[in-house]
């Protein structure tokens, strides 16, 4: 889908991984834009780079996660997500995960209990997974040093090496239930695993052919106030510049974000590698 930000996906803000390879834009949107690494540029500091668009087959809607106690007294995790393929959602309660230096896949968590469900290929759907019969007591006796309250995995039934097929979210719960905090997220594309962070703004989908539709996705550039926002600034992750303004090297925004005044390490836009350049026509 292009993060659980692209044409065939639910329309949610994209997300981006930290500046070191690769770059992954899309919040809760299957088919968000992601990358295998920015391309080098002649400029230093706020260099304008591009990241390829990558389909994400699964994506959690972060702000929909909650913990509820039902009439039976048992506690459940509820969440919404999108998927472009069938798959399995698994919640590992009071879990620990072994860290590997260069893992080829996300390791299976060790947990006090696990629950799973099968899901269909739907852009917006909900999940409900059992956590505990006594949530407050379970959380009080659990040492969070090196462990996680819940590890939620969304796994698509696909081995497509060019798409994100698995998303893992680490959740922190409140003993009283209710709100859930997403501490961090990881995605797996082939045998590559990368962290996933939200953008402050929406990058337009380069596969969209309508200029007006692209402009509506993220608003106007904060510099020229006329072109659509097409570039994200790192490390602050503000989406605030058009491509033309981002290419101006003799400007304050080439080294200082115009939104937060933070230092600019790089500027990143999206490109669609599926679009092949057409050879010139012979006269």
C-alpha positions as CSV (number, residue, x, y, z in Angstrom):
1,X,0.0,0.0,0.0
2,X,1.7,3.2,-0.5
3,X,2.0,2.8,5.4
4,X,-1.0,0.7,7.5
5,X,0.5,6.5,2.2
6,X,-1.0,5.4,-3.0
7,X,-3.7,5.0,-5.4
8,X,-5.1,1.6,-4.4
9,X,-5.0,2.3,-0.6
10,X,-7.1,3.8,2.1
11,X,-6.4,7.5,2.3
12,X,-4.4,8.0,5.5
13,X,-1.3,10.1,6.2
14,X,1.9,8.4,5.1
15,X,4.9,7.5,7.3
16,X,8.6,7.7,7.0
17,X,11.5,5.8,8.4
18,X,14.5,7.7,9.9
19,X,16.9,9.2,7.4
20,X,19.2,6.2,7.2
21,X,18.1,3.8,4.6
22,X,15.4,3.3,3.8
23,X,12.9,6.1,3.8
24,X,9.2,5.0,4.5
25,X,6.4,7.5,4.3
26,X,2.5,6.5,5.4
27,X,0.7,6.6,8.8
28,X,-2.2,4.3,8.7
29,X,-2.5,3.6,5.1
30,X,-1.9,0.5,3.2
31,X,0.2,1.2,0.2
32,X,2.1,4.0,1.8
33,X,5.2,5.3,0.1
34,X,8.4,3.7,1.2
35,X,11.9,3.3,0.0
36,X,15.0,1.2,-0.3
37,X,17.2,4.3,0.3
38,X,17.5,7.9,-0.9
39,X,19.6,8.6,-3.9
40,X,22.7,10.7,-3.5
41,X,22.7,14.4,-4.4
42,X,25.3,17.0,-5.3
43,X,24.1,19.2,-2.4
44,X,25.1,18.6,1.2
45,X,23.0,19.3,4.3
46,X,19.4,19.8,3.1
47,X,20.0,17.8,0.0
48,X,16.9,17.0,-2.1
49,X,16.6,13.3,-2.5
50,X,13.9,10.9,-3.8
51,X,12.5,7.7,-2.4
52,X,10.7,5.0,-4.4
53,X,7.1,4.2,-3.8
54,X,6.5,0.8,-2.2
55,X,3.2,-0.9,-1.7
56,X,2.3,-1.8,1.9
57,X,-0.2,-4.7,2.1
58,X,-1.1,-4.1,5.7
59,X,-1.4,-1.1,7.9
60,X,-2.6,-0.4,11.5
61,X,-4.6,2.7,12.1
62,X,-2.7,3.9,15.2
63,X,-5.3,6.1,16.7
64,X,-8.0,3.4,16.8
65,X,-6.3,1.1,19.3
66,X,-8.0,0.6,22.6
67,X,-8.3,-1.8,25.5
68,X,-11.8,-2.7,26.8
69,X,-13.2,-4.8,29.5
70,X,-16.3,-6.7,28.4
71,X,-19.2,-7.9,30.5
72,X,-17.5,-11.2,31.1
73,X,-14.7,-9.4,32.9
74,X,-12.1,-10.2,30.3
75,X,-9.9,-7.6,28.6
76,X,-9.6,-7.3,24.8
77,X,-7.5,-5.3,22.4
78,X,-9.6,-3.5,19.7
79,X,-8.1,-1.9,16.6
80,X,-8.8,-0.9,13.0
81,X,-6.5,-1.6,10.1
82,X,-6.4,-1.9,6.3
83,X,-5.2,-4.7,4.1
84,X,-4.7,-5.4,0.4
85,X,-4.5,-9.1,1.0
86,X,-5.8,-11.8,3.3
87,X,-3.7,-12.5,6.4
88,X,-3.4,-13.0,10.1
89,X,-3.4,-10.5,13.1
90,X,-1.7,-11.7,16.2
91,X,-1.5,-10.1,19.7
92,X,1.3,-11.3,22.0
93,X,0.5,-10.2,25.5
94,X,3.4,-9.4,28.0
95,X,6.0,-10.2,25.3
96,X,9.7,-10.1,24.9
97,X,11.5,-10.1,21.5
98,X,15.0,-11.2,20.9
99,X,17.1,-8.6,19.1
100,X,19.2,-9.7,16.2
101,X,21.8,-7.6,14.5
102,X,20.7,-8.2,11.0
103,X,17.5,-10.2,11.0
104,X,16.0,-11.5,7.8
105,X,12.5,-11.6,9.3
106,X,10.8,-10.4,12.4
107,X,11.4,-12.8,15.2
108,X,8.5,-14.5,17.0
109,X,7.9,-12.9,20.4
110,X,7.9,-14.9,23.7
111,X,4.7,-14.0,25.5
112,X,2.5,-15.0,28.4
113,X,-0.4,-15.5,26.0
114,X,-1.2,-15.0,22.3
115,X,-4.4,-14.6,20.3
116,X,-4.9,-14.4,16.6
117,X,-7.6,-13.9,13.9
118,X,-7.8,-14.2,10.2
119,X,-8.7,-11.1,8.1
120,X,-9.8,-10.5,4.6
121,X,-8.5,-8.0,2.0
122,X,-10.5,-4.9,3.0
123,X,-9.4,-1.3,3.1
124,X,-11.0,-0.7,6.5
125,X,-11.8,-3.4,9.0
126,X,-11.7,-4.0,12.7
127,X,-10.0,-6.5,15.0
128,X,-10.7,-7.8,18.5
129,X,-8.1,-10.0,20.3
130,X,-8.1,-11.4,23.9
131,X,-5.4,-10.1,26.2
132,X,-6.1,-11.1,29.9
133,X,-8.7,-12.1,32.4
134,X,-7.2,-9.6,34.9
135,X,-5.3,-6.8,33.1
136,X,-4.4,-4.5,36.0
137,X,-2.8,-7.4,38.0
138,X,-1.0,-8.7,34.9
139,X,0.5,-5.3,34.1
140,X,1.6,-4.7,37.8
141,X,3.6,-7.9,37.9
142,X,5.2,-7.4,34.5
143,X,8.7,-5.9,34.2
144,X,8.6,-3.6,31.1
145,X,12.4,-3.4,31.1
146,X,13.2,-5.3,27.9
147,X,9.5,-6.3,27.5
148,X,6.4,-5.0,25.9
149,X,2.8,-5.0,27.1
150,X,1.5,-6.0,23.6
151,X,3.2,-6.9,20.3
152,X,0.7,-6.7,17.5
153,X,1.6,-8.3,14.2
154,X,-0.3,-7.8,10.9
155,X,0.9,-10.5,8.5
156,X,-0.3,-10.6,4.9
157,X,-0.5,-13.9,3.0
158,X,2.0,-12.8,0.4
159,X,5.7,-13.4,-0.3
160,X,6.0,-10.4,-2.6
161,X,9.6,-9.2,-2.0
162,X,8.8,-5.7,-3.4
163,X,5.9,-5.0,-0.9
164,X,5.6,-4.5,2.8
165,X,4.0,-7.8,3.9
166,X,4.2,-7.5,7.7
167,X,3.8,-4.7,10.2
168,X,4.7,-5.0,13.9
169,X,3.5,-2.5,16.5
170,X,4.7,-2.3,20.1
171,X,1.9,-1.1,22.4
172,X,1.9,0.3,25.9
173,X,-1.3,-0.1,27.9
174,X,-2.9,1.6,30.8
175,X,-3.9,-0.6,33.8
176,X,-7.3,1.1,33.7
177,X,-7.8,0.2,30.0
178,X,-8.9,2.6,27.4
179,X,-6.2,4.4,25.5
180,X,-3.3,2.6,24.0
181,X,0.1,4.2,23.1
182,X,2.0,2.9,20.1
183,X,5.6,3.0,21.2
184,X,7.2,2.1,17.9
185,X,6.5,0.2,14.6
186,X,8.5,-2.0,12.3
187,X,7.8,-3.1,8.7
188,X,9.2,-6.0,6.7
189,X,9.7,-5.8,2.9
190,X,11.3,-9.0,1.6
191,X,14.1,-9.7,4.0
192,X,14.5,-6.0,4.9
193,X,13.2,-4.7,8.3
194,X,12.9,-1.0,8.9
195,X,11.3,1.3,11.6
196,X,8.2,3.2,10.6
197,X,7.6,6.8,11.8
198,X,4.7,9.1,11.0
199,X,5.1,12.2,8.9
200,X,3.7,15.6,9.9
201,X,1.7,16.1,6.7
202,X,0.9,14.0,3.7
203,X,3.1,13.4,0.7
204,X,1.1,13.3,-2.6
205,X,1.0,10.0,-4.4
206,X,3.2,10.2,-7.5
207,X,1.0,7.6,-9.3
208,X,-1.9,10.1,-9.2
209,X,-2.5,11.7,-12.6
210,X,-4.6,14.5,-11.3
211,X,-2.7,17.6,-10.2
212,X,-5.7,18.9,-8.2
213,X,-5.9,15.6,-6.4
214,X,-2.2,15.8,-5.4
215,X,-2.6,19.3,-4.1
216,X,-5.6,18.3,-2.0
217,X,-3.6,15.6,-0.3
218,X,-1.1,17.9,1.5
219,X,-2.0,21.6,1.0
220,X,0.2,24.4,-0.4
221,X,3.9,24.9,0.0
222,X,4.6,27.1,3.0
223,X,7.1,29.2,0.9
224,X,5.5,29.9,-2.5
225,X,1.9,29.3,-1.3
226,X,0.9,28.0,-4.7
227,X,2.4,24.6,-5.5
228,X,1.4,21.4,-3.6
229,X,3.6,20.1,-0.7
230,X,5.7,17.4,-2.2
231,X,8.8,17.2,0.0
232,X,9.4,16.0,3.6
233,X,12.2,17.5,5.7
234,X,14.4,15.2,7.8
235,X,14.8,14.7,10.7
236,X,11.7,16.7,11.8
237,X,9.5,15.0,9.2
238,X,7.5,18.1,8.3
239,X,5.9,17.9,4.8
240,X,5.9,21.6,3.9
241,X,7.8,22.3,0.6
242,X,7.1,21.9,-3.1
243,X,9.8,20.5,-5.3
244,X,10.7,23.8,-6.8
245,X,11.3,25.6,-3.5
246,X,13.2,22.6,-2.1
247,X,15.7,22.9,-4.9
248,X,16.6,26.5,-4.0
249,X,20.0,26.1,-2.3
250,X,20.6,29.8,-1.4
251,X,17.7,29.9,1.1
252,X,17.2,29.7,4.8
253,X,14.9,26.7,4.4
254,X,17.7,24.7,2.8
255,X,19.3,24.4,6.3
256,X,16.4,25.3,8.6
257,X,12.9,23.9,8.6
258,X,10.4,26.7,7.9
259,X,7.9,25.1,10.3
260,X,9.9,24.2,13.4
261,X,13.3,25.9,12.7
262,X,15.0,22.6,13.2
263,X,18.2,21.7,11.3
264,X,17.7,20.2,7.9
265,X,19.6,17.0,7.4
266,X,17.9,16.1,4.1
267,X,14.8,16.7,2.0
268,X,12.9,13.7,0.5
269,X,10.3,13.5,-2.2
270,X,8.7,10.4,-3.8
271,X,9.3,8.9,-7.2
272,X,7.5,6.0,-8.9
273,X,10.0,3.5,-10.4
274,X,7.1,1.7,-12.2
275,X,6.9,4.7,-14.6
276,X,9.4,4.1,-17.3
277,X,10.7,7.1,-19.3
278,X,9.5,7.1,-22.9
279,X,12.1,7.2,-25.7
280,X,11.9,10.3,-28.0
281,X,9.9,9.9,-31.1
282,X,11.7,9.9,-34.4
283,X,10.7,12.8,-36.7
